[in-house]
Amino acid sequence: MDEIKDSCPSCHEGPDNGKRLSHHSEKTIRELVSRMNRIEGQVRGIKGMIERHVYCDDILNQISSAQAALHGVAKLLLEKHMKSCVTEQLLAGDEQVIDEVLKTIFKLLK
């Protein structure tokens, strides 16, 4: 149960626009933001490599690394989502969430 508490307790509708919001712990937010900051730095580095006419294979390897890092962020976010929001919706009888998650997973697998 602590793991669910550590992630988002539930995905609620926002007060202004009706869109669903996630509610992650500060620890999870810090981890996600830290990973995204590193990825942002990687992407800036790739841009610089292109501007400096670095050998294509080296640039492609860095692109692959950035893609893998983004995939890692997606996996972490999906795990937190499945253990909290999806679980809660299923327990509340909302089986439509399964189709939503499958659609998202299929997009991630492209």
C-alpha positions as CSV (number, residue, x, y, z in Angstrom):
1,M,0.0,0.0,0.0
2,D,2.9,2.3,0.6
3,E,3.9,1.9,-3.0
4,I,0.5,3.2,-4.1
5,K,0.8,6.1,-1.7
6,D,4.2,6.9,-3.1
7,S,2.9,7.2,-6.6
8,C,-0.3,9.1,-7.5
9,P,-3.1,8.3,-5.1
10,S,-5.6,8.8,-8.0
11,C,-6.1,10.7,-11.2
12,H,-8.7,13.4,-10.5
13,E,-10.4,15.9,-12.7
14,G,-8.9,19.3,-12.5
15,P,-11.0,22.1,-11.1
16,D,-10.9,24.4,-14.1
17,N,-10.8,22.4,-17.3
18,G,-12.2,19.0,-16.3
19,K,-9.0,17.2,-17.5
20,R,-7.7,14.5,-15.4
21,L,-4.7,15.3,-13.2
22,S,-2.2,12.9,-11.6
23,H,-1.0,13.4,-8.1
24,H,2.5,12.2,-7.6
25,S,4.6,12.2,-4.5
26,E,7.3,14.8,-4.2
27,K,9.9,12.0,-4.5
28,T,8.4,10.7,-7.8
29,I,8.1,14.2,-9.2
30,R,11.8,14.9,-8.3
31,E,12.9,11.6,-10.0
32,L,10.9,12.3,-13.1
33,V,12.0,15.9,-13.4
34,S,15.6,14.9,-12.8
35,R,15.5,12.3,-15.5
36,M,13.9,14.8,-17.9
37,N,16.6,17.4,-17.1
38,R,19.3,14.9,-18.1
39,I,17.4,14.1,-21.3
40,E,17.1,17.8,-22.1
41,G,20.8,18.1,-21.7
42,Q,21.4,15.1,-24.0
43,V,19.1,16.6,-26.6
44,R,21.0,19.9,-26.4
45,G,24.3,18.0,-26.7
46,I,23.0,16.2,-29.9
47,K,22.0,19.5,-31.4
48,G,25.5,20.8,-30.7
49,M,27.0,17.7,-32.3
50,I,25.0,18.3,-35.4
51,E,26.0,22.0,-35.5
52,R,29.7,20.9,-35.1
53,H,29.4,18.4,-37.9
54,V,30.2,15.4,-35.7
55,Y,30.4,12.0,-37.4
56,C,26.8,10.7,-38.1
57,D,27.3,7.4,-36.3
58,D,28.3,9.2,-33.1
59,I,25.2,11.4,-33.3
60,L,23.0,8.4,-33.9
61,N,24.4,6.7,-30.9
62,Q,23.6,9.7,-28.8
63,I,20.0,9.8,-30.2
64,S,19.6,6.1,-29.3
65,S,20.7,6.9,-25.7
66,A,18.3,9.8,-25.4
67,Q,15.5,7.6,-26.7
68,A,16.3,4.9,-24.2
69,A,16.3,7.5,-21.4
70,L,12.8,8.7,-22.5
71,H,11.7,5.1,-22.6
72,G,12.9,4.8,-19.0
73,V,10.8,7.8,-17.9
74,A,7.8,6.3,-19.7
75,K,8.2,3.0,-17.9
76,L,8.5,4.6,-14.5
77,L,5.4,6.8,-15.2
78,L,3.5,3.8,-16.5
79,E,4.4,1.7,-13.4
80,K,3.2,4.5,-11.1
81,H,0.0,4.9,-13.1
82,M,-0.8,1.2,-13.1
83,K,-0.2,0.8,-9.4
84,S,-2.3,3.7,-8.5
85,C,-4.7,5.4,-10.9
86,V,-5.5,2.2,-12.9
87,T,-5.9,0.1,-9.8
88,E,-8.2,2.5,-8.2
89,Q,-10.4,2.8,-11.4
90,L,-10.6,-0.9,-11.7
91,L,-11.6,-1.3,-8.0
92,A,-14.3,1.3,-8.7
93,G,-15.6,-0.8,-11.5
94,D,-14.3,1.3,-14.4
95,E,-13.1,-1.4,-16.8
96,Q,-12.8,1.1,-19.6
97,V,-9.4,2.1,-18.1
98,I,-8.0,-1.2,-19.5
99,D,-8.6,0.0,-23.1
100,E,-7.1,3.3,-22.3
101,V,-3.9,1.8,-20.8
102,L,-3.6,-0.7,-23.7
103,K,-3.8,2.1,-26.2
104,T,-1.1,4.0,-24.4
105,I,1.1,0.9,-24.1
106,F,0.7,0.2,-27.9
107,K,1.8,3.7,-28.6
108,L,4.9,3.3,-26.4
109,L,5.8,0.1,-28.2
110,K,5.9,1.7,-31.6
